[in-house]
Amino acid sequence: MAKRDYYKVLGIKRDASKAEIKKAYRTLARKYHPDANRENQSEAEEKFKVISEAYEVLADDEKRPRYDRHGHEGVNFGGGGFSWDDFTHQGDISDIFGQLFGGGGGGGGGGGMGDIFSQFFGGGARQRGPRNRGADLRYDLTLSLEQAYSGLEHQVTIPRDEACGDCSGSGAAEGGSAVTCSQCGGRGMVQHVQRRGFMQTVQTGECPQCGGDGKTVDKPCSGCRGRGVREARKKIKFTIPPGIDDGHRLRLRGQGAAGPRNGPRGDLYIVTSVRQHRTFQRQETEIVLELEITPAQAVLGEKIEVPTLAGKVKLKVPAGTQSGAVLRLRGKGMPDLNRAGRYGDQHVRVNVRIPKAGRKSRAAWEQLRELDGESPSLFERVRDRFG
């Protein structure tokens, strides 16, 4: 059975933000959780599985652009459909479960259905990695179609947090040290209880005192105020592969901001935008070119020179070519980003340019009109005369 479009599953637009995706998922997860639909549990479980699968893809910065470009084949989950192990490894999802039903914050680490349901109904969730990991950063890069075709080496200068030189990133001044946060007891998360009449709601959030790190410093560094990082500007070199498309996200691991108090770095995402070309139209790996030819070239046929992104090549226009016909130049399109050495085609749409009849040419056109419809045909007469 064909899978439904993930955006339609969650009821969101294709340009929905992460916050909109998360909100849509939370609403549907509440509605279709199997334990909330005991009278029709099997149907609810199937819907819940599809909803979770859609969220797992659309909330992921790597899987979402692959899905946008290639559909379900781009996120094939190992070729065997959706699996709960894949689902529970996504940290954001278990955070949502904790917020939905009062469980502890932090992400999953695998463990199957048991972990998921314990997080839904108040079980403590495990931390999804270092709490003091640095922020992920984004850089928007605009390219010409020629640059997207050939790829390039590029360098950018970005502002990002770097380890403080005064305290070597520890956040502590000389003689100071890291201590367990007194507010959260080292958990990095605190719970807020809200009561409305007989109802009680428990929400889990990041500790405001330690910022989710679980530790504070007893003698903060004056240079970074105990954070362990200071803003700086850094030059980053990277490679744009041939065939890059509009909206592609290139992930540079460990090139994001430094984490507070010697935490690991985040990642840097290069998001590409490809400008429209004045001559070529791009359709994924295919290139379309509009080409004008004369009536004589259309009737008699001719080899003409046409531009491609790789340079000019000869194109054979067959005799009797009609206006609107599409001729193909194999392998002259864009490189296939997912298959090295493979190229799309260039499609040349032929438009016959009808000239205005001048004083000198009018007689010739009148003669051709008289010949039109006679036997042999006009085409055959012109071919015999000039061929």
Protein Blocks (a to p, Z undefined) as FASTA:
>chain_A
ZZddfklmnopafkbcfklmmmmmmmmmmmmgmklmmmlmmlmmmmmmmmmmmmmmmmpm
klmmmmmmnommlmngnonapafklmmmpmklmmmmmmmnopaedddebjijmlmmmmmn
opacddebjfkbccdddddddddfklmmnopadddddddddddfklnonopaehiacddd
fklnonopacddddehjbccddddddfklnonopacfbdcfklnonopacdddddddddd
ehiaehiacddehiaccdeehiacddddddddddddfkbccehjaccddddddfklmmno
padddddfkbccdddddehiaehiacddehiaccdfklghiacddddddddddddddfkl
mmmmmmmmmmgopacdfklmmmmmmZZ
